[in-house]
């Protein structure tokens, strides 16, 4: 379970932005502790900044105290720009990987606690957090906007490969895969489709120019190999003296 806790938030725009960020990276439950405006979730600025988030009432919980918000959490981490009660504040960049492992563990209930826009976490708030962290900034301005701070933390924890599905386009072609695609294109279109020497020359030159430079992915290569198979090509990487790596064999193998 992943939870973002905002203690005494004041700005409906900030809360709306945080809710949308929770949807982007996580998703995470959002808990508000004693918000300054009781009707904050009905404010038009909250609605504007949380645009696109469905079922808002089910994704935001309001409680009276921070103790209530953390009651069922196993790991509690507070973020503060100020030293609280002489406690050590850890550098976010130095512990991000460690917390990422905690965040990825379904057995843990992790709460990320952020203070109000004006005063941050109080000493009493900080005392309820097992760890205190801070995000380093330029010395000229050490305070981060609340929504920006939450966004940096959530992207760092939940923005990696373990939470995002593989993109449908596949992966960029390796050099061997690109060379196999070009060789198969020339074999099919130059040797078996072109009807004149000039056509063969133009097609071969175009294949080299376009397919050597284009930002190709494995899905692109697969589509071209399927087209060439439909034209009768059964060539494989080894037929061109290329390394028949597993990915190259797949691209030149049976139609999917």
C-alpha positions as CSV (number, residue, x, y, z in Angstrom):
1,X,0.0,0.0,0.0
2,X,1.3,3.4,-0.9
3,X,0.0,6.6,0.8
4,X,0.7,10.3,0.4
5,X,-0.3,12.3,3.5
6,X,-0.7,16.0,3.4
7,X,-0.8,17.6,6.8
8,X,-3.0,20.7,7.1
9,X,-3.0,21.6,3.4
10,X,-4.3,25.0,2.5
11,X,-4.3,25.3,-1.3
12,X,-6.9,23.6,-3.4
13,X,-4.6,23.9,-6.4
14,X,-1.8,22.1,-4.6
15,X,-4.0,19.3,-3.4
16,X,-5.5,18.9,-6.9
17,X,-2.0,18.7,-8.4
18,X,-0.9,16.2,-5.8
19,X,-3.9,14.0,-6.5
20,X,-3.2,13.9,-10.2
21,X,0.5,13.2,-9.4
22,X,-0.6,10.3,-7.2
23,X,-2.4,8.9,-10.3
24,X,0.6,9.4,-12.5
25,X,3.1,7.6,-10.2
26,X,1.8,4.8,-8.2
27,X,-1.1,5.0,-8.0
28,X,-1.1,6.1,-4.4
29,X,-3.9,6.8,-1.8
30,X,-4.1,10.4,-0.8
31,X,-4.9,11.3,2.8
32,X,-5.5,14.9,4.0
33,X,-5.0,15.7,7.7
34,X,-7.2,18.5,9.0
35,X,-7.2,20.6,5.8
36,X,-7.6,24.4,6.4
37,X,-10.6,24.6,4.1
38,X,-13.3,22.0,5.0
39,X,-14.8,22.3,1.4
40,X,-11.4,22.1,-0.3
41,X,-12.3,19.2,-2.4
42,X,-15.3,21.1,-3.8
43,X,-13.2,24.2,-4.8
44,X,-13.1,24.9,-8.5
45,X,-9.3,25.2,-8.5
46,X,-9.1,21.7,-7.0
47,X,-11.3,20.4,-9.8
48,X,-9.2,22.2,-12.4
49,X,-5.9,20.8,-11.2
50,X,-7.1,17.2,-10.7
51,X,-8.6,17.1,-14.2
52,X,-8.7,13.6,-15.5
53,X,-8.8,11.8,-12.2
54,X,-11.9,9.7,-11.9
55,X,-13.7,8.8,-8.7
56,X,-12.1,11.5,-6.6
57,X,-14.2,10.8,-3.6
58,X,-12.8,7.2,-3.4
59,X,-9.2,8.3,-3.8
60,X,-9.0,11.0,-1.2
61,X,-9.6,10.4,2.5
62,X,-9.8,13.2,5.1
63,X,-8.9,12.5,8.8
64,X,-8.5,14.6,11.9
65,X,-5.0,13.7,13.0
66,X,-1.7,12.5,11.6
67,X,-1.9,9.6,14.0
68,X,-5.1,8.5,12.3
69,X,-3.4,8.8,8.9
70,X,-0.5,6.6,9.9
71,X,-2.3,4.1,12.1
72,X,-2.0,1.2,9.6
73,X,1.4,2.1,8.1
74,X,4.6,0.1,8.6
75,X,7.0,2.7,7.3
76,X,6.5,6.4,7.8
77,X,8.8,9.0,6.1
78,X,8.4,12.7,6.5
79,X,9.8,15.4,4.2
80,X,10.9,18.7,5.7
81,X,13.0,21.7,4.6
82,X,13.7,22.5,8.3
83,X,15.5,20.7,11.1
84,X,13.0,19.4,13.6
85,X,13.9,18.8,17.2
86,X,17.6,18.3,16.2
87,X,16.7,15.1,14.4
88,X,18.9,13.9,11.5
89,X,17.4,14.7,8.1
90,X,18.6,12.3,5.4
91,X,19.3,13.4,1.8
92,X,16.5,12.2,-0.5
93,X,19.0,11.4,-3.3
94,X,21.0,9.2,-1.0
95,X,18.1,7.0,0.2
96,X,15.9,7.0,-2.8
97,X,17.0,3.5,-4.0
98,X,16.5,2.1,-0.5
99,X,13.0,3.5,-0.2
100,X,12.3,2.4,-3.8
101,X,12.8,-1.2,-2.6
102,X,10.4,-0.6,0.3
103,X,7.8,1.0,-2.0
104,X,8.0,-2.0,-4.3
105,X,7.4,-4.5,-1.5
106,X,3.7,-5.3,-1.3
107,X,4.1,-6.4,2.3
108,X,5.0,-2.9,3.4
109,X,2.6,0.0,4.0
110,X,4.6,3.1,3.2
111,X,3.4,6.6,4.1
112,X,5.0,9.7,2.6
113,X,4.2,12.7,4.8
114,X,4.3,16.3,3.7
115,X,3.6,19.4,5.8
116,X,1.5,22.5,5.1
117,X,2.5,25.0,2.4
118,X,3.2,27.7,5.0
119,X,4.9,26.0,7.9
120,X,5.8,22.5,6.8
121,X,5.8,19.7,9.4
122,X,5.6,20.7,13.0
123,X,7.9,19.1,15.7
124,X,4.9,17.0,16.8
125,X,4.3,15.9,13.2
126,X,7.9,15.0,12.7
127,X,7.9,12.9,15.9
128,X,5.4,10.6,14.3
129,X,7.6,9.9,11.3
130,X,10.2,7.1,11.5
131,X,12.6,9.0,9.2
132,X,12.9,12.6,8.1
133,X,14.2,13.5,4.6
134,X,14.9,16.7,2.7
135,X,15.3,17.5,-1.0
136,X,18.4,19.6,-1.6
137,X,17.9,22.9,-3.4
138,X,19.9,25.9,-4.3
139,X,21.0,27.9,-1.3
140,X,19.2,31.0,-2.5
141,X,15.8,29.3,-2.1
142,X,15.4,26.2,0.1
143,X,11.7,25.8,0.1
144,X,9.9,23.7,-2.6
145,X,6.3,24.1,-3.6
146,X,4.3,21.3,-2.0
147,X,3.0,19.7,-5.2
148,X,6.4,19.9,-6.9
149,X,8.0,18.2,-3.9
150,X,5.4,15.4,-4.0
151,X,6.0,15.0,-7.7
152,X,9.7,14.7,-7.4
153,X,9.4,12.0,-4.7
154,X,6.7,9.9,-6.4
155,X,8.5,10.0,-9.7
156,X,11.7,8.9,-8.0
157,X,10.0,6.0,-6.3
158,X,7.4,4.8,-8.8
159,X,8.7,6.0,-12.1
160,X,10.9,3.1,-12.9
161,X,10.6,0.0,-15.1
162,X,9.0,-2.1,-12.3
163,X,5.8,-0.1,-12.3
164,X,5.4,0.8,-16.0
165,X,4.2,-1.6,-18.6
166,X,6.5,-2.1,-21.6
167,X,5.7,0.4,-24.4
168,X,3.9,-1.2,-27.3
169,X,6.6,-0.1,-29.8
170,X,9.2,-2.5,-28.5
171,X,12.9,-1.7,-28.2
172,X,15.3,0.2,-30.4
173,X,17.0,-2.1,-33.0
174,X,20.5,-3.3,-32.3
175,X,23.2,-2.9,-35.0
176,X,22.9,-6.6,-36.0
177,X,19.1,-6.3,-36.2
178,X,19.3,-3.2,-38.4
179,X,21.9,-4.8,-40.7
180,X,19.7,-7.9,-41.1
181,X,16.7,-5.7,-41.9
182,X,18.6,-3.8,-44.6
183,X,20.0,-7.0,-46.1
184,X,16.6,-8.6,-46.2
185,X,15.1,-5.5,-47.8
186,X,17.7,-5.5,-50.5
187,X,17.4,-9.3,-51.1
188,X,13.6,-9.0,-51.5
189,X,13.2,-5.7,-53.4
190,X,16.4,-5.4,-55.3
191,X,16.9,-9.0,-56.3
192,X,13.3,-10.1,-56.7
193,X,11.0,-7.1,-57.2
194,X,13.0,-4.5,-59.2
195,X,12.8,-5.0,-63.0
196,X,15.7,-2.9,-64.2
197,X,19.3,-2.2,-63.2
198,X,18.4,1.5,-62.5
199,X,15.5,0.4,-60.3
200,X,17.8,-1.9,-58.4
201,X,20.4,0.8,-57.9
202,X,17.8,3.4,-56.7
203,X,16.1,0.9,-54.3
204,X,19.5,-0.3,-52.8
205,X,20.6,3.3,-52.3
206,X,17.3,4.3,-50.7
207,X,17.4,1.3,-48.3
208,X,20.9,2.3,-47.2
209,X,19.9,5.9,-46.7
210,X,16.6,5.5,-45.0
211,X,17.1,2.3,-42.9
212,X,20.6,3.3,-41.7
213,X,19.3,6.5,-40.2
214,X,15.7,6.0,-39.2
215,X,14.9,5.6,-35.5
216,X,13.6,2.0,-35.8
217,X,12.2,-0.2,-33.1
218,X,11.7,-4.0,-33.1
219,X,8.1,-3.6,-33.9
220,X,9.0,-1.7,-37.1
221,X,11.5,-4.4,-38.1
222,X,9.0,-7.1,-37.4
223,X,6.4,-5.5,-39.7
224,X,8.9,-5.1,-42.6
225,X,10.1,-8.7,-42.2
226,X,6.4,-9.9,-42.3
227,X,5.9,-7.9,-45.5
228,X,8.9,-9.5,-47.0
229,X,7.8,-13.0,-46.0
230,X,4.5,-12.3,-47.8
231,X,6.6,-11.6,-50.9
232,X,8.4,-14.9,-50.6
233,X,11.5,-14.1,-48.5
234,X,12.6,-16.9,-46.1
235,X,16.0,-15.4,-45.4
236,X,17.6,-15.5,-41.9
237,X,20.5,-13.5,-40.4
238,X,23.0,-16.4,-41.0
239,X,22.1,-16.3,-44.7
240,X,23.8,-12.9,-44.8
241,X,26.7,-13.8,-42.6
242,X,25.3,-12.0,-39.7
243,X,25.3,-13.1,-36.1
244,X,22.0,-15.0,-35.5
245,X,21.3,-13.6,-32.1
246,X,18.0,-14.6,-30.4
247,X,16.4,-11.3,-31.2
248,X,17.6,-11.4,-34.9
249,X,16.3,-15.0,-35.2
250,X,13.0,-13.9,-33.9
251,X,12.8,-11.0,-36.4
252,X,13.5,-13.3,-39.3
253,X,11.7,-16.4,-38.1
254,X,8.1,-17.5,-38.4
255,X,5.4,-15.0,-38.8
256,X,3.6,-14.0,-35.6
